[in-house]
Amino acid sequence: MLKALEVFTIVVVGLMVGVEFSVAFVINPILNGLPGDSGLRGRTHGGRMLGAVMPFWYIGSLVLVAAWAIAGWHHHGTGLVVAAAALLILSVIMSLLLLVPINNRGKTWTPENLPEDWKEQMNRWDRFHYVRVAVIVAAFALLAAALA
């Protein structure tokens, strides 16, 4: 049963990392290159869509990792799993304090109500997101190492 939990957790966390990596290094660069307000419209729509799903994915991933750590407490690699959980907690804190406030503002923007500093706010979100991606990639790597 523990093996099934480990594999399921790796898959769920790995998919989350893949989505966030794609947003950072594929989707947003594509949207930023579009003419006019097309990229902004894409980002606001993405902010609404992913903003509705990602909280459950982050918390669900953390719950799975915590369950793995508890269920496998006396098994090899538990320290790595606990470290991965700590990184996922950090990613949730970063999200709540740094990224969500910007996302909540951005998802309401239209070409008619854009603040003057909207590009600066999007760039700030991107920088915070790069750091968050690095944190969750590290958590995923720790989980993979614990499984090996």
Order of alpha helices (4+ residues) and beta strands (2+ residues): alpha-alpha-alpha-alpha-alpha-alpha
